[in-house]
């Protein structure tokens, strides 16, 4: 489970993305958790310490976000041999508890104004 933080960060998500579920509710691919901070998989394998995860992928036809390390690990880990990709994806699914339940305590505020 991710740490509860009391900071303010602006994240950008597609307007057609599903709304963030409450903590403990089923994951719906809203992308808030990955846009707010990198998960342990991104920390270890992508060496990403802050910001939106660069492996966050928008799936336009399904109108939700997915973990790129889960759906296409070779796009991020060029050294990963083809036969190991499915094995690695299964590990990532388990490590991030993909599609299990929302574990992000981030709250969302919408800004109707677009500043130029």
DRENLOVEX-614285 format. One record per residue (C-alpha): x, y, z; chain; residue number from 0; residue in three letters. Coordinates in Angstrom, 1 decimal, always signed. Each point is the difference from the previous one (the first is absolute). Layout:
<sites>
<<X,Y,Z>,"A",NUM,"ALA">
...
</sites>
This chain:
<sites>
<<+0.0,+0.0,+0.0>,"A",0,"UNK">
<<+1.3,+3.4,-0.8>,"A",1,"UNK">
<<+0.9,+2.6,+2.5>,"A",2,"UNK">
<<-2.5,+2.7,+0.9>,"A",3,"UNK">
<<+1.5,+3.3,-0.9>,"A",4,"UNK">
<<-1.3,+3.5,+0.6>,"A",5,"UNK">
<<+1.5,+1.8,-3.0>,"A",6,"UNK">
<<-1.6,+1.6,-3.1>,"A",7,"UNK">
<<+1.0,-1.2,-3.4>,"A",8,"UNK">
<<-1.7,+0.8,-3.3>,"A",9,"UNK">
<<-0.5,-3.0,-2.3>,"A",10,"UNK">
<<-1.4,-0.1,-3.5>,"A",11,"UNK">
<<-2.4,-2.7,-1.0>,"A",12,"UNK">
<<-2.3,-0.5,-3.0>,"A",13,"UNK">
<<-3.4,+1.5,+0.5>,"A",14,"UNK">
<<-1.6,-3.3,-1.1>,"A",15,"UNK">
<<+1.9,-2.0,+2.7>,"A",16,"UNK">
<<-2.2,-1.6,+2.6>,"A",17,"UNK">
<<-0.3,+1.8,+3.4>,"A",18,"UNK">
<<+2.2,-1.2,+2.8>,"A",19,"UNK">
<<-1.7,-2.7,+2.2>,"A",20,"UNK">
<<+0.1,+0.1,+3.8>,"A",21,"UNK">
<<+2.9,-1.8,+1.7>,"A",22,"UNK">
<<-0.7,-3.7,+0.1>,"A",23,"UNK">
<<-2.5,+0.1,-2.9>,"A",24,"UNK">
<<+0.8,-1.9,-3.2>,"A",25,"UNK">
<<+2.6,+1.6,-2.3>,"A",26,"UNK">
<<-1.5,+1.6,-3.0>,"A",27,"UNK">
<<+3.0,+1.3,-1.9>,"A",28,"UNK">
<<-0.4,+3.6,+1.0>,"A",29,"UNK">
<<+3.8,+0.5,+0.0>,"A",30,"UNK">
<<+0.1,+2.3,+3.0>,"A",31,"UNK">
<<+2.4,-2.1,+2.1>,"A",32,"UNK">
<<+2.6,-0.3,-2.8>,"A",33,"UNK">
<<-0.4,+3.7,-1.0>,"A",34,"UNK">
<<+0.5,+1.1,+3.6>,"A",35,"UNK">
<<+3.2,-2.0,+0.7>,"A",36,"UNK">
<<+2.0,-2.9,-1.3>,"A",37,"UNK">
<<-0.6,-3.4,+1.5>,"A",38,"UNK">
<<+2.7,-2.4,+1.3>,"A",39,"UNK">
<<+0.3,-1.6,-3.4>,"A",40,"UNK">
<<+0.8,+3.3,-1.6>,"A",41,"UNK">
<<+2.4,+0.8,+2.8>,"A",42,"UNK">
<<+1.9,-3.2,-0.5>,"A",43,"UNK">
<<-0.1,-0.6,-3.7>,"A",44,"UNK">
<<-0.4,+3.5,-1.5>,"A",45,"UNK">
<<+2.0,+1.8,+2.7>,"A",46,"UNK">
<<-2.8,+2.5,+0.2>,"A",47,"UNK">
<<-0.2,+1.8,+3.4>,"A",48,"UNK">
<<-2.6,+2.7,-0.6>,"A",49,"UNK">
<<-2.6,+1.3,-2.3>,"A",50,"UNK">
<<-2.6,-1.9,-2.1>,"A",51,"UNK">
<<+1.1,-3.5,-0.9>,"A",52,"UNK">
<<+1.4,+0.0,-3.6>,"A",53,"UNK">
<<-1.5,-3.5,-0.4>,"A",54,"UNK">
<<-3.5,+1.2,+0.4>,"A",55,"UNK">
<<-1.8,-0.8,-3.3>,"A",56,"UNK">
<<-3.4,+1.3,-1.2>,"A",57,"UNK">
<<-2.1,-2.7,-1.7>,"A",58,"UNK">
<<-2.3,+2.2,-2.1>,"A",59,"UNK">
<<-2.4,-2.7,-1.1>,"A",60,"UNK">
<<-0.7,-1.2,+3.5>,"A",61,"UNK">
<<+0.2,+3.6,+1.5>,"A",62,"UNK">
<<+2.3,-0.9,+2.8>,"A",63,"UNK">
<<+3.6,+0.0,+1.1>,"A",64,"UNK">
<<+2.2,-3.0,+0.3>,"A",65,"UNK">
<<+3.6,-0.8,+1.2>,"A",66,"UNK">
<<+2.3,-0.2,-3.0>,"A",67,"UNK">
<<+2.3,-2.2,+2.0>,"A",68,"UNK">
<<-2.9,-2.5,+0.3>,"A",69,"UNK">
<<-1.3,+0.1,-3.6>,"A",70,"UNK">
<<+3.2,+0.6,-2.0>,"A",71,"UNK">
<<+3.1,-0.4,+2.3>,"A",72,"UNK">
<<+2.4,-0.1,-3.0>,"A",73,"UNK">
<<-0.8,+3.6,-0.8>,"A",74,"UNK">
<<+1.6,+1.0,+3.3>,"A",75,"UNK">
<<+2.5,-2.8,+0.6>,"A",76,"UNK">
<<+1.8,-0.5,-3.3>,"A",77,"UNK">
<<+2.3,-2.6,+1.5>,"A",78,"UNK">
<<-2.9,-2.3,+1.0>,"A",79,"UNK">
<<+0.1,-3.1,-2.2>,"A",80,"UNK">
<<-3.3,-0.8,-1.9>,"A",81,"UNK">
<<-0.6,-3.3,+1.9>,"A",82,"UNK">
<<+0.1,+1.8,+3.3>,"A",83,"UNK">
<<-2.4,+2.7,-0.8>,"A",84,"UNK">
<<-3.2,-1.9,+1.0>,"A",85,"UNK">
<<+1.7,-1.2,+3.2>,"A",86,"UNK">
<<+1.1,+3.6,+0.9>,"A",87,"UNK">
<<-3.5,+1.4,-0.8>,"A",88,"UNK">
<<-1.5,-2.5,+2.4>,"A",89,"UNK">
<<+2.4,+1.1,+2.7>,"A",90,"UNK">
<<-0.8,+3.7,-0.6>,"A",91,"UNK">
<<-3.7,-0.8,+0.2>,"A",92,"UNK">
<<+0.6,-1.6,+3.4>,"A",93,"UNK">
<<+2.4,+2.7,+1.3>,"A",94,"UNK">
<<-2.3,+2.9,-0.8>,"A",95,"UNK">
<<-3.2,-2.0,+0.7>,"A",96,"UNK">
<<-1.3,+1.0,-3.4>,"A",97,"UNK">
<<-3.8,+0.0,-0.4>,"A",98,"UNK">
<<-0.4,-1.0,+3.7>,"A",99,"UNK">
<<-1.0,+3.1,+2.0>,"A",100,"UNK">
<<+0.7,+3.7,+0.2>,"A",101,"UNK">
<<+2.8,+0.7,+2.5>,"A",102,"UNK">
<<+0.6,+3.7,-0.9>,"A",103,"UNK">
<<-0.9,+2.5,+2.7>,"A",104,"UNK">
<<+0.3,+2.8,-2.5>,"A",105,"UNK">
<<-2.9,+2.3,-0.2>,"A",106,"UNK">
<<-1.2,+1.7,-3.2>,"A",107,"UNK">
<<-1.0,+3.6,-0.5>,"A",108,"UNK">
<<-1.1,+1.2,-3.4>,"A",109,"UNK">
<<+0.8,+3.4,-1.3>,"A",110,"UNK">
<<-2.5,+1.3,-2.6>,"A",111,"UNK">
<<+2.2,+2.8,-1.2>,"A",112,"UNK">
<<+2.8,-0.6,-2.4>,"A",113,"UNK">
<<+2.8,+2.5,+0.4>,"A",114,"UNK">
<<+1.9,+1.1,-3.0>,"A",115,"UNK">
</sites>
